[in-house]
Amino acid sequence: MLFREIFQNDGVKDKFRTYVIAEIGQNHQGDMALAKRLIHRCAVAGADCVKFQKSDLKRKFTFGALDSPYDSENSFGSTYGEHKRHLEFSEEEFKELHAYATECKIEFSASAMDEVSLDFLVQLGLPFIKIGSGDTNNFPLLKKAAKAEQPIILSTGMQQENTIRRAVDIITGHNNSPLAILHCVSGYPQLANETNLSLIPKYREEFPNLIVGYSGHEEGTAITLAAVALGAKIVERHVTLDKTIKGTDHKCSLLPEELKQLIQEIRTIEVAIGQPVKTIQTCEIPCKHKLGKTLVAARNLTTGDCIKESDINVKVSVPRGIEAEYIDEVIGKVCKTDILEDSPIGWENLVYLN
């Protein structure tokens, strides 16, 4: 599925299937070969898109932040700057990964972490630009992204509702291109009681012209599946080849086989959601014929009797009588034939008076 298809739905908001983004982020460990393996495995798993993160470190961080010691089990350097430089791909490497994703027949995108990176990603011609949760209150970046007239996905972690509304207003005020917002909790991992999935239907109601999705950082897949059932039409989950290796995101990431299973279960949920129309399903007919209750005579009725409520029982009957929900229509009717006690009452047994 292509991202643009989400917005080509003939006005039917839930017509399209859920768009699944496999967030590689920086789980590539700064290794191009590993990044390509992840792209390939995500494509095989059935994801619609792989996503990375692009930063110009001097534009994203202060010198003090880059020079600060980073003594952590997840560190790739002695300072935070050394750590981030190890994980950052160059523009040429990004172009190479983009081309490889195209070979794998999977869409490619990235989060723009600063204005320099935004300019590069716009030139790269991606299906959408992602604005991560940390930049949802970065209003200058939002304005610049909106003016680029590119589709935007906006994550909402670490933000209050008023900030999210302002962000949406800024983007829609400067951009006629599609906008999607993702409910997100920026915990690694997030806990179930921190997730508040009820925001998904709330956002769908508050922003009826936007696509609403879910970016999850929980362990497992149950919460993500619940998000789809609640109406999330974009799902983003981190992926890894090893949950135990160095890095903050790996623990709350999915292995490729877990991603594949998640996507299969999402497709099942989409079919199960169906339409808000209650009818008797084909699969129910055998059960209805076997156990569905109909109207039978509570006593021996003779031709000419006017049927009272006390003359009727509701039972499972072979052969079947009139469906039980028509009891009010049968009361007051006149018997056209004799009907034995405990025998079904059929329409053919009744007189229709003008």
C-alpha positions as semicolon CSV with decimal commas, in nm:
position;residue;x (nm);y (nm);z (nm)
1;M;0,000;0,000;0,000
2;L;0,129;0,347;-0,089
3;F;0,102;0,631;0,160
4;R;-0,085;0,853;-0,084
5;E;-0,361;0,592;-0,109
6;I;-0,464;0,672;0,248
7;F;-0,597;1,004;0,127
8;Q;-0,761;0,876;-0,192
9;N;-1,063;0,724;-0,023
10;D;-1,353;0,892;-0,203
11;G;-1,455;1,060;0,121
12;V;-1,490;0,730;0,308
13;K;-1,250;0,777;0,599
14;D;-1,205;0,410;0,688
15;K;-1,208;0,268;0,336
16;F;-0,833;0,210;0,321
17;R;-0,639;-0,046;0,520
18;T;-0,401;0,041;0,800
19;Y;-0,066;0,177;0,682
20;V;0,216;0,007;0,875
21;I;0,543;0,191;0,933
22;A;0,842;-0,012;1,050
23;E;1,050;0,234;1,249
24;I;1,416;0,140;1,212
25;G;1,514;0,471;1,368
26;Q;1,868;0,421;1,494
27;N;1,839;0,048;1,560
28;H;2,086;0,005;1,274
29;Q;2,369;0,081;1,524
30;G;2,534;0,304;1,264
31;D;2,591;0,004;1,035
32;M;2,475;0,033;0,673
33;A;2,474;-0,344;0,624
34;L;2,250;-0,387;0,928
35;A;2,025;-0,106;0,807
36;K;1,978;-0,282;0,474
37;R;1,907;-0,613;0,644
38;L;1,637;-0,442;0,848
39;I;1,485;-0,284;0,537
40;H;1,472;-0,620;0,362
41;R;1,326;-0,803;0,662
42;C;1,058;-0,536;0,712
43;A;0,959;-0,558;0,345
44;V;0,932;-0,937;0,368
45;A;0,723;-0,901;0,686
46;G;0,467;-0,696;0,492
47;A;0,529;-0,344;0,624
48;D;0,429;-0,056;0,399
49;C;0,717;0,172;0,491
50;V;1,052;0,176;0,667
51;K;1,144;0,491;0,855
52;F;1,471;0,634;0,979
53;Q;1,574;0,953;1,163
54;K;1,781;1,234;1,010
55;S;1,964;1,494;1,214
56;D;2,215;1,769;1,159
57;L;2,372;1,740;1,502
58;K;2,490;2,101;1,526
59;R;2,141;2,224;1,442
60;K;1,966;1,981;1,674
61;F;2,192;2,003;1,982
62;T;2,385;2,274;2,163
63;F;2,762;2,242;2,198
64;G;2,706;2,174;2,566
65;A;2,472;1,885;2,488
66;L;2,714;1,736;2,235
67;D;3,014;1,771;2,467
68;S;2,839;1,629;2,773
69;P;2,975;1,297;2,905
70;Y;2,763;0,997;2,810
71;D;2,841;0,716;3,047
72;S;2,573;0,463;2,962
73;E;2,546;0,099;2,869
74;N;2,385;0,225;2,546
75;S;2,668;0,465;2,456
76;F;2,869;0,448;2,133
77;G;3,108;0,721;2,254
78;S;3,238;0,897;2,561
79;T;3,033;1,210;2,491
80;Y;2,679;1,242;2,367
81;G;2,809;1,399;2,047
82;E;3,037;1,103;1,975
83;H;2,746;0,871;2,046
84;K;2,511;1,052;1,808
85;R;2,774;1,088;1,534
86;H;2,826;0,711;1,540
87;L;2,454;0,658;1,477
88;E;2,406;0,927;1,213
89;F;2,410;0,835;0,843
90;S;2,536;1,086;0,589
91;E;2,318;1,226;0,313
92;E;2,484;0,995;0,061
93;E;2,416;0,696;0,284
94;F;2,053;0,804;0,315
95;K;2,024;0,818;-0,061
96;E;2,168;0,469;-0,081
97;L;1,919;0,337;0,176
98;H;1,634;0,508;-0,009
99;A;1,737;0,338;-0,331
100;Y;1,767;0,002;-0,158
101;A;1,418;0,035;-0,010
102;T;1,287;0,102;-0,359
103;E;1,454;-0,221;-0,474
104;C;1,280;-0,401;-0,188
105;K;0,947;-0,248;-0,296
106;I;0,883;-0,074;0,033
107;E;0,834;0,298;0,090
108;F;1,107;0,493;0,269
109;S;1,081;0,796;0,494
110;A;1,247;0,965;0,790
111;S;1,188;1,201;1,079
112;A;1,327;1,549;1,021
113;M;1,496;1,646;1,346
114;D;1,595;1,998;1,241
115;E;1,557;2,244;0,955
116;V;1,873;2,136;0,770
117;S;1,758;1,773;0,774
118;L;1,411;1,880;0,666
119;D;1,551;2,051;0,357
120;F;1,743;1,736;0,264
121;L;1,445;1,504;0,315
122;V;1,218;1,727;0,108
123;Q;1,468;1,711;-0,178
124;L;1,484;1,333;-0,144
125;G;1,121;1,307;-0,255
126;L;0,974;1,097;0,024
127;P;0,608;0,994;0,049
128;F;0,578;1,197;0,370
129;I;0,785;1,388;0,623
130;K;0,765;1,270;0,983
131;I;0,777;1,522;1,266
132;G;0,875;1,338;1,581
133;S;0,722;1,398;1,921
134;G;1,020;1,604;2,034
135;D;0,948;1,860;1,763
136;T;0,571;1,886;1,792
137;N;0,621;2,208;1,990
138;N;0,897;2,326;1,755
139;F;0,668;2,569;1,578
140;P;0,933;2,719;1,344
141;L;1,014;2,369;1,215
142;L;0,644;2,293;1,175
143;K;0,592;2,609;0,969
144;K;0,890;2,528;0,746
145;A;0,771;2,171;0,700
146;A;0,420;2,286;0,618
147;K;0,541;2,538;0,361
148;A;0,724;2,258;0,180
149;E;0,380;2,130;0,075
150;Q;0,468;1,771;0,163
151;P;0,240;1,522;0,339
152;I;0,323;1,526;0,711
153;I;0,287;1,274;0,992
154;L;0,297;1,437;1,334
155;S;0,365;1,240;1,653
156;T;0,223;1,368;1,980
157;G;0,433;1,220;2,261
158;M;0,552;1,447;2,546
159;Q;0,289;1,709;2,457
160;Q;-0,025;1,858;2,610
161;E;-0,350;1,872;2,413
162;N;-0,331;2,250;2,366
163;T;0,013;2,214;2,208
164;I;-0,115;1,946;1,973
165;R;-0,403;2,171;1,867
166;R;-0,161;2,459;1,801
167;A;0,065;2,230;1,601
168;V;-0,226;2,110;1,388
169;D;-0,342;2,469;1,332
170;I;0,008;2,577;1,227
171;I;0,049;2,294;0,977
172;T;-0,300;2,316;0,828
173;G;-0,270;2,695;0,811
174;H;0,036;2,671;0,588
175;N;-0,015;2,343;0,405
176;N;-0,281;2,205;0,175
177;S;-0,112;1,864;0,172
178;P;-0,237;1,573;0,383
179;L;-0,170;1,564;0,757
180;A;-0,187;1,266;0,990
181;I;-0,138;1,270;1,368
182;L;-0,019;0,975;1,572
183;H;-0,111;0,919;1,934
184;C;0,218;0,846;2,104
185;V;0,366;0,799;2,452
186;S;0,741;0,860;2,456
187;G;0,833;0,596;2,709
188;Y;1,084;0,323;2,628
189;P;0,898;0,109;2,701
190;Q;0,562;0,266;2,781
191;L;0,330;0,087;3,021
192;A;-0,032;-0,005;2,950
193;N;-0,165;0,232;3,216
194;E;0,026;0,519;3,054
195;T;-0,108;0,463;2,705
196;N;-0,458;0,621;2,707
197;L;-0,578;0,471;2,380
198;S;-0,909;0,649;2,431
199;L;-0,737;0,951;2,278
200;I;-0,757;0,785;1,937
201;P;-1,138;0,811;1,900
202;K;-1,118;1,154;2,064
203;Y;-0,871;1,277;1,800
204;R;-1,081;1,122;1,525
205;E;-1,377;1,325;1,646
206;E;-1,184;1,646;1,711
207;F;-0,988;1,635;1,384
208;P;-1,233;1,481;1,136
209;N;-1,029;1,593;0,835
210;L;-0,707;1,429;0,956
211;I;-0,591;1,070;0,956
212;V;-0,531;0,946;1,311
213;G;-0,282;0,673;1,391
214;Y;-0,071;0,525;1,668
215;S;0,303;0,515;1,734
216;G;0,373;0,253;1,999
217;H;0,667;0,195;2,230
218;E;0,515;-0,084;2,437
219;E;0,645;-0,435;2,463
220;G;0,438;-0,684;2,267
221;T;0,156;-0,613;2,023
222;A;-0,172;-0,621;2,219
223;I;-0,192;-0,244;2,268
224;T;-0,117;-0,177;1,902
225;L;-0,392;-0,414;1,796
226;A;-0,633;-0,238;2,031
227;A;-0,533;0,094;1,872
228;V;-0,631;-0,041;1,530
229;A;-0,964;-0,160;1,667
230;L;-1,021;0,192;1,802
231;G;-0,963;0,347;1,462
232;A;-0,588;0,401;1,416
233;K;-0,526;0,396;1,041
234;I;-0,149;0,435;1,061
235;V;0,059;0,217;1,291
236;E;0,426;0,277;1,364
237;R;0,640;0,030;1,560
238;H;1,016;0,007;1,612
239;V;1,189;-0,299;1,470
240;T;1,515;-0,472;1,554
241;L;1,701;-0,792;1,481
242;D;1,804;-0,834;1,845
243;K;1,624;-0,692;2,150
244;T;1,927;-0,740;2,374
245;I;2,184;-0,527;2,191
246;K;2,295;-0,175;2,284
247;G;2,035;0,097;2,240
248;T;1,732;0,245;2,415
249;D;1,479;0,141;2,152
250;H;1,558;-0,228;2,109
251;K;1,367;-0,347;2,416
252;C;1,037;-0,203;2,293
253;S;1,099;-0,304;1,933
254;L;0,955;-0,595;1,739
255;L;1,152;-0,869;1,573
256;P;1,070;-0,916;1,203
257;E;0,865;-1,227;1,276
258;E;0,670;-1,034;1,542
259;L;0,614;-0,752;1,296
260;K;0,481;-1,001;1,040
261;Q;0,244;-1,151;1,297
262;L;0,128;-0,803;1,400
263;I;0,050;-0,711;1,040
264;Q;-0,142;-1,034;0,985
265;E;-0,349;-0,968;1,298
266;I;-0,412;-0,608;1,191
267;R;-0,551;-0,735;0,861
268;T;-0,780;-0,971;1,052
269;I;-0,903;-0,685;1,271
270;E;-0,972;-0,471;0,964
271;V;-1,195;-0,742;0,819
272;A;-1,362;-0,801;1,155
273;I;-1,447;-0,431;1,203
274;G;-1,666;-0,444;0,895
275;Q;-1,956;-0,200;0,871
276;P;-2,200;-0,070;1,135
277;V;-2,491;-0,263;0,984
278;K;-2,651;-0,549;1,181
279;T;-2,784;-0,830;0,967
280;I;-2,810;-1,206;1,004
281;Q;-2,480;-1,340;0,873
282;T;-2,460;-1,644;0,648
283;C;-2,263;-1,829;0,915
284;E;-2,550;-1,774;1,163
285;I;-2,822;-1,935;0,953
286;P;-2,752;-2,298;1,055
287;C;-2,756;-2,198;1,423
288;K;-3,071;-1,994;1,376
289;H;-3,246;-2,288;1,209
290;K;-3,130;-2,523;1,484
291;L;-3,179;-2,312;1,797
292;G;-3,370;-1,998;1,696
293;K;-3,704;-1,974;1,875
294;T;-4,040;-1,942;1,705
295;L;-4,407;-1,923;1,806
296;V;-4,600;-2,236;1,905
297;A;-4,950;-2,296;2,043
298;A;-4,971;-2,303;2,424
299;R;-5,300;-2,499;2,399
300;N;-5,516;-2,663;2,135
301;L;-5,648;-2,384;1,911
302;T;-5,948;-2,429;1,685
303;T;-6,059;-2,255;1,368
304;G;-6,206;-1,915;1,453
305;D;-6,021;-1,868;1,783
306;C;-5,882;-1,518;1,838
307;I;-5,526;-1,567;1,956
308;K;-5,430;-1,414;2,292
309;E;-5,080;-1,377;2,435
310;S;-5,154;-1,664;2,675
311;D;-5,218;-1,888;2,373
312;I;-4,856;-1,856;2,258
313;N;-4,530;-2,007;2,377
314;V;-4,184;-1,919;2,242
315;K;-3,980;-2,235;2,183
316;V;-3,727;-2,408;1,965
317;S;-3,956;-2,594;1,727
318;V;-3,925;-2,853;1,452
319;P;-4,072;-2,761;1,215
320;R;-4,028;-2,392;1,278
321;G;-4,312;-2,148;1,328
322;I;-4,332;-1,772;1,290
323;E;-4,020;-1,594;1,415
324;A;-4,054;-1,499;1,782
325;E;-4,011;-1,126;1,720
326;Y;-4,351;-1,120;1,538
327;I;-4,549;-1,216;1,850
328;D;-4,725;-0,878;1,868
329;E;-4,840;-0,913;1,509
330;V;-4,985;-1,261;1,580
331;I;-5,177;-1,160;1,894
332;G;-5,533;-1,074;1,791
333;K;-5,521;-1,275;1,470
334;V;-5,794;-1,536;1,404
335;C;-5,710;-1,902;1,350
336;K;-5,775;-2,016;0,995
337;T;-5,710;-2,380;1,092
338;D;-5,688;-2,593;1,402
339;I;-5,346;-2,583;1,570
340;L;-5,250;-2,853;1,817
341;E;-5,084;-2,766;2,148
342;D;-4,704;-2,734;2,116
343;S;-4,730;-2,719;1,736
344;P;-4,581;-2,429;1,540
345;I;-4,798;-2,135;1,446
346;G;-4,742;-2,040;1,082
347;W;-4,871;-1,747;0,883
348;E;-5,071;-1,997;0,680
349;N;-5,268;-2,079;0,997
350;L;-5,398;-1,724;1,036
351;V;-5,674;-1,517;0,881
352;Y;-5,577;-1,172;0,750
353;L;-5,860;-0,924;0,797
354;N;-5,880;-0,598;0,598
